[in-house]
Amino acid sequence: MKLKACFVALLLLWMLVAPSQAQAQNVPLPKYEADIQTAILFGSFDTKEAVERGNSQIRALYLRLTRETKAKQDALRAAAMSQEQRKKLSRQIAQLRAQQEQLMSQLAAMDVYYKVSLRAYREGLTGFLESADPRYVDALRRYAEGDASALDDIQEITRIRRAASVAGLQARNGEEQRKTARLWTEAKDLGQRTTLQVLQAWREAATVDPANFETWQTIATISLDSADYEGAEAASKQALAKADTAVERGAAELLLGIADSKLGHSSEARDHFQNAVDASRRAVSASPGNVILRRDLAASLNNFADSESQLHNLDSAERAYREALAIRRSIQAANPNTRGAYRDLGVEYGRLGLFLSVRRNNYLEGQRYLASARAIFSNLQQMNADSSAALFDVIVAIEMSARAAYSNRDWAAASEYSEEGFPLAVVLWNRDRTNALYRSEIDFFLYVSRASHEQSK
């Protein structure tokens, strides 16, 4: 457009000039036929015409000035002329020469600008011709051969490529925001960020790149940890919609099941958990040595068991709990120095212990599993004394033991566990007063402690 505007301005400036074709051809100019053809192929219809028209106007003006200069020089050589007339003609000749030099500068500038423009055309054309999309290459070639209908194809493919470029930029920006959110997640575990701040960081990532599965999965997980079950349900649905693989769909189904369970939607939760178990079994069958997939299966079995327990399908629930425990034991035995596997085993002991104590009236066996869970989490907390997550695991294990004891009317044990857990929950609450789960632990221990003392009187 700049080149075209330049030529239009020149035409308006010298519109009074009317050169003949023969005169225009007298001044030789460099030819760029190959470059012009390249520009036309790239899509600049009027490039060749504009260049020829602009150069013709400049050449014609230059020839007119040359003729005027010669005429004045001839007049200057005439004998019958006063000194004043000679000075006037000399000034006019100098002005004409200055105009000629200015025209030649304009012509040179146009020549340089045109070369630069064509270089950009050629580079762009080379990139397009090297495109991996054969439809685009074919459309360009058809257009170069004079097929005007190819322009519609070029326009549509360009639109698609531009959308893909925007999506790619969006994904890159989203990944940068996710890096920040991951750092804040780690900082939260060290007490340097609150749960609300971390959740906001992930929500900003979702705004930048709303199509990313990890982002919605993390938002759902944090929302569950913060007891925001409606927010967790909404984020889980987004994660399920963005899931591309069976593993991602299984993870999203699991989160959605947990959220529905917390909201009291027992039947819906059970269906989601069953879907998660089925997806995990398929993944493990395809890759039986994959520890991560086996862990996912155990997690799905746990939550499926929870939902079956709520629906009073106790035999089915116990089978699922015990299968999950067997998987965790197998993983931990193969990875004895891995803290994650050790922690997962503690979680399984706690789940099965609470289920046996409360739902199956098997308090003695349940307490053995719960004791194993408390021992594991205590060891992990000693390894990482500053970790809020490790301390919370200890508190939850104590809470499960207190709940089991209270359910079985073991008032002394329930009171003892509550008095042990309460100060730990206060410490955690003081670190992050935005986390509703921390406050709920305090309230639970206060209630059980008071109720146990009342019952023991």
N, C-alpha and C positions, 0 to 999 in steps of 0.2 A: 504493500500500500504506500510506503514512503517513496519507493521508486516511481510509482505511478503518479503520485502527487507532484513529485519533482518535475516530471515531464509535462504535466498539465500546466504548471506554473511557467515553465519555459515557453510553452505555446502561447499563453496569454501575454507573456512579456514581449514576445517577438511576433505577435499576430499580424503586424503590418508588413512583415517580410514575405516576399513571394518569389522564392528562388526557382530557377528552372532545374529539371532533372539533370541536365548535362552539367550545369554548374555544381550541383551537389556532388556529382561523382568525381569532380576534379581533385578533391582532397582525399588521399588514401587514409583509411582507418583500419585498425586491427579487426580481424574477423574471429568470431567465436561460435561458429556454426554448431560444433559438437556440444558446446556448453548450452547454447540456445535450445537445441533439441532435448538436452537433459532437463532443462528448466521446464520445457513444455511437457515432457513425460511426467515430471513431478507434479504438474497441475497448474502452472502459471500460464494461462491462455494468452495474455497480452504481452508477455515479456519481450518476444522478438519484435513485435509491431511497435511497442513503445520505445524500445532502444533505437530502432531504425528511424522512427519519427523524430525523436529528440535529437539524435545526432544530425539528421538532415537539417533541422532548424538552426542548429549551432553552426554547421558548415556554411549554410547559405548566408547567415549574418556575417561570418568571417570573410566570405568572398566579397560581400557588399562593402565592408569596411576597407578591404584591400583596394578595391576600385576607388573609393573615395580618397584614400591615402595617396594613391598614385596620382590622381587628378590634382590634388593640392600640391604634391611635390613638383609636378610639372608646372603648375602656376607659380610656385616659388622660384623656379628657375627663369621665369620670364623677366626680360630686362626692364620693361616699363612698369615698375612697381615701387611705391614709396617704402621707406623704412618701417613705418607703422604697419603697413599692410603685410610686409614680410614677417614681422613679429607675430601678427595675428594668425597668419597661416602656419607659422611654426608651432604656435600653441595648439591650433586645431589638429595638426599632424601628430603632435605628442599625445593629445587626448585620444585620437583614433588608434594609435599604437597601444595605448594603455587599455583601451577597450578590446583590442585584438588579444592582448596578453590575458585579459580577464576571461575572454571566451575560451582560449586554449586551456586555462586553468580549470574552467568549468567542465570542459570536455574531458580533461585528464581525471578530474574528480569523479565524473560519471563513469568513466572507464574503470577506475579502481573500485568504486562502489558496486558496479555491476559484477566485477570479478569476485568480490567478497560474497555477494548475494548468491552467485552461481555456485561458489564453493559450498555454501550452506545447503543449497539445493541438492548438490551431488552427495554430500554427506548424509542428508536426510534420506535421499533416494536409496543410497547404499544400505542404510539401516533397514529400510522397508523391504528391499529385495532380499535381504538376509533373514527376513522374518521366518519364524517356524510355521506360520500359518500359510499353507499353500493357496488357500482361497484368495488371500490378499495379494500374493505375488501374481496370481493368474489375473486378478482384476486390474492390476497395474499394467500388465502386458496388453490386455485387451484394450485398455484406455489409450495406451501408447500407439496402438494400431488403428485408432480412430473409432472404437466402439464407445459411443457416448453412454450407453446403458450401464457400462461398467462403473460409472460414477456413483450410481445408487449403491452398488456393492461396496465400493470403497468407503462411502459415507457410513454405511451400517457397520462394517468391520472396524472402522476407525472409532465409532461410538463404543463398540464392545471393548476395544483395546484401551480406550480412555477410561472406561469404567473399571477395567481390570487394574489399570495403573492407579486409579484412586483407591481401589480396594487394597492394593499392595501397600500404598502409602499409609492407609488407615491401619493395616495390620502391623506395619513397622512402628507407627506411633503408639499403637496399643501395646506392643511388646515392651516399649520403653516405659510406659506407665505401669505395666505388670512387674517390671524389674523393681520399680520403686515400691510397689505394693508388697512384693515379696520381702524386701528389706524391712518394711514396716512390720510385717508379720513376725520376722525374727526379732525385731526390736520389742514387740509386744511381749514375747516370751521372756525377755530380760527386764520387763517392767518399764521400758522407755517409751512405749506408746500404749494408748488405751485401745480397747476393743472397738470403740466407736471410730477412732481415728483410722485404724486399719481397715475397717469396713468401708469408710469413706474413700480411702485410696483405691480399693477394688471397684467401688461404684464408679469412680472417675475412669478407671480402665474400661469399664463396661460402656461408658458414654463414648469414649474414643473408638473402641472396637467392639461393638455389640454382638459380633458374630463369633466371638471366641468362647469355646467350651470351658476352658480352665477358669476363666474369670467368673462365669456364673456358678460353676461348681464351688469355687472358693467362697463366693458371696453366700451361697446356700449353707456351706459348712460353718462359716463364722456366725451366720444368723441362727443356726441351730445351737451353737455354743453360747449364744447370747440370749437364748430362749425367745427369739423373735421367730416364732414358728410360721406365722403367715408370710413373713418376708422370706423365710427359708423355702416355703412351698412355691412362692412365685419365682424365686431364683432357680429352684430345681426344675420347674417346668421350662424355663428358658434354657437351662443346661440340656434337658432332654431334647428340646427342639434343635439345639446346635450340635448334638452328638453325631459323629460321623462313623464311629466303629461300634462293634458289639460291646467292647469293654467300656467305652464312654456311655453307651446307653444303659449298661448294667449299673454303672456308678450313679448316673442320674436317677434311675429307678430306685436305687437304694436311698438316696437323699430324699426323694419325693415320698418314699414310704415312711421314712423317719418323721418327716414333717407332718404327714397325714396322721401318723400314730400319735404324735404330740397334740394334734388338734382334735383327737378323739374320733377320727375317721378310720375305725379299725378294719373294716372290710376292704376299703380302698388301699390302706396301708399293706394289708396282707397280700393283695394282688400285686402291688408294686414290688414287694419283697420276693414274691415267687418269680416275677419276671427277672429280678436281679440275680436270683439263684440260678435260674435256667441259663441266663447269659454267661454267668461265671463258670458254670459247669462246661459249657461249650468251649469257652476260652481255655480252660484247664485241659480239656481233652485234646485240644489242638496243640497245646504246649505244656505238657505235664511237668516239665522241669522248671517252669517259670515261677519263682517264689512270689512275685508281686501278684500274679493271677491267683495263686493259691491263697494268698492273704485276702484278696478281694472275695473269694468264695467263702472263706471263713466269716468275713464281716457280713456277707449277705445271709449266710445261714443263721448267724446270731440274731439279726433283725427279723428274719422270718420266724425264728423260734419265739422271739418276743411277741410278735403278732399272733402266733398260734396260741401262745399262753393266754393272751388277752381274750381270745375267742374260745378259751377253755378246751382247746385241742392239745391236752397236756402230753400225751404220748408222742405226738408228732413234734411238739416243742422240745421235749427231752432228747429225742433222736437228733434233732438239728443242733442242739447245744453240744452234745457229746461228739458229733462229727466235727464240729468247729474246733473243739478242744483237741481232738486227735490231730487235726491239721496244724494247729499252733504248736503242739508238742513236737511234731515231725520237723517243722521249720526251725524251731529253736534248737533242737538236737543237731541239726545240720549246720546251724550258725550260732554256736554257743556264745560267741563274743559280740554278737550284734544286739545293741540295746533295744532296737525296734522290735526284734523278734521276742526278746525277753519281756518287754512291756506288753506286747500282744498276748503273750501267755498269761500274764497277770490279769488282763482284762477277761480272758476266757474263764479263768478260775473264779473271778468275781461273779460273772454272769451265771455260771452253772451253780455256784454256791448259793447265790440268792434265790435262784429258781427252785432248787431242791429244798431250801429252808422254808420258803414261803408258800410255794405252789404244790409241792409234793409231800409236805409234812415230814421231810427227812432232814431234821435240824442238825443232827450230829455229822452226817456226811457233808452237808452244806457248809457247816462251820469249818471243816477241814479245808475245803476249797477256798473259803473266804480268808482263812489264816494264810494260806499260800499266796493269795493275791496281796494281802497287806505286807507280807515279807518282801515280795518282789518290788512293790512300789516304794517301800521304805529304802531298799537298797539303791534303787535308781535315783531317789531324791538325794541321798547322801553323795552320789556321784556328781550331781549337778545341783548344788544347794541353792543357787540363785534362780533356778528355773521355776517360773510360776506354773507351767504345765506339769512339771514333775510333782510339785506340791499339791496341785489340784488332784492328781491321780491318787495320792495318799489320802486326801480328804474323802474322795469318792469311795475308796476301799473301806475306810472307817465307817462312812455313812451306810454302805451296804451291810456291813456287819451289825451296825446298830439297828437297821431296819429288820434284819433277820431275827435278831434277839428280841426286839419289841413284838414282832409278829408271833413269836413263840412264847411270849410272856416271861422271857428271861429278863426281868426288870433290872437286876443288878448289872448284867452284862450290857444291856441297852444304855443304862446310865453311865457306865464306865466308858463305853465307846463315844458317847455324846460329849462327855467332859474332855476326852482326848481330842476330838475333832473340832470342837468349838473354837479354841484359841488359834488353831491353824487356819480355820476359815476366816477369822478376823484379820489375821496377817495378810491373807490373800486379798480380802476386801479393801484393805488400806492401800494395797498396791494399785488396784483398779476398781474404783467405785462405779464405773459405768457398766460393769458386767453383772447382769441380773442373776446369773447362776451362782456367783460367789455369795451374793446376799441370800439366796435361797438356801444355801448350805448352813449359813448362820441361823436362819429361822428354823430349819429342820432340827439342828442339834439342840436349840433352845426348847423346842416343843417336846422332843423325845426325852430330854433330861427332866423337864418338869412333869411330864406325864408319867415317867417311870418312877419318880419319887412319890407321886400321888398314889400310884398303883401298889407300891411296895409298903405303904403304911398299913 
